């Protein structure tokens, strides 16, 4: 697997088992997806309604101007999109090796990404 660079640092959220937490952060690391140090206390947007009830992950880069009719594809760095897409594909591959019960939220030992 090649290494790719995601521009900037993103806010992130994970709700699930230690295995989901590890698979997600490991995938972000492999594809150099930059994260802010501490995990957000809640998921953002529409996902926030169910995020604490089910295993869930989220990564979001919030520019100063967001969610407007003026959004343009060139505002999203292609390298960053590719890095996140590859990380999510790896996360899907990893969680598909687990039973649903192995993804359910439980005690975690950390809430920092260290990236």
N, C-alpha and C positions, 0 to 999 in steps of 0.2 A: 504494500500500500504506500502510495506517495503521501508526502506531507503537504498540506495546503495552508495558507494563511488567511484567517478571517480578520477583516479590518475592525479594529476597535474591540471594546469589551461589551458583553451583553449581560442583561439581567437574566436570571434563571430561577427555575422552580422545579422541584422533584417531590412527589408524594408517592411513597412506596417502600418496598423492602430495601434492605441493605444491598441486595443483588441488583435491583433496579438502579439504585443510587450509584453503585460502582460501575455498572455497565454504561450508564449515561456519562458520568464524569470521565471514564476511561476513553469513551468514544470522542468526547469533546477534545480531550488531550491528544489523541492520535491525529485528529484532523485540525489541530491548532485553532479551535474555536475559543476565542478570548472571552473570559467570564469575569464579572466583577467578583470580588473576594467572597462576599457573603450572599447566600441564597436569599431571594425575596421571601418575605413572610407569607405571601399569598400569590396565587396565579393571577394574571391580569386578564381583563376583557371577559368575553363570554365564558371562557373556561373556568373563571373564578367561582362560578355557581356550583360546579361539581368537583372541582379539583381536589378537595379534601375528602371526598367520598369514594374515590376510585384511584387506582394507580395512575399517575399522570406526570408528564414532563412538559416544560415550556422553556423556550429561550426567546428573548425579545430584545431588539435594539431599538431604543426610543430616541429618534432625532428630535431636535427642537420643534420642527414642524412635522406633524404626523396626522395621518388619517384625514387628508383633505382631498378635494377634487384636483388639486395640483400635483398629487403624487406622480412621480415619473420613474420609470424603470432604471434610468441612469443614476438615480440616487442610491440604489442598492448595489454595492460592489459585487461583481460576478464571482470573484474569488471567495467572498464571504458566503454567498448563497451556495456555492459548490461545497464549501467546507461543512456548512450546516446540513445540507442534503446528504452528504456522505456520512456524517456522524449519525443522523437519524436513521439512515439505511442500516448502519451497523447496529444501532440500538435495537431496531426491529429484529434483525437476525439474532442478536443475543437473547432478547426476551422470548423469542419463539422457541428457545431451547428449554424454557422454564415452564413449570405448571403455574396456572393462574394463582394458586395459593402462595407461590414463591414470590409473587409480585406485590402482594398486599402490604399496606403500610404496617410498619412495626418500629421498634426502637432503632434509632440511628445513633452512631457514635460521633458524627460530625455534621456541620451545616455550612462548611466552607469549601469552595472549589479549589483554592490554592493555585489558581491559574492567573 
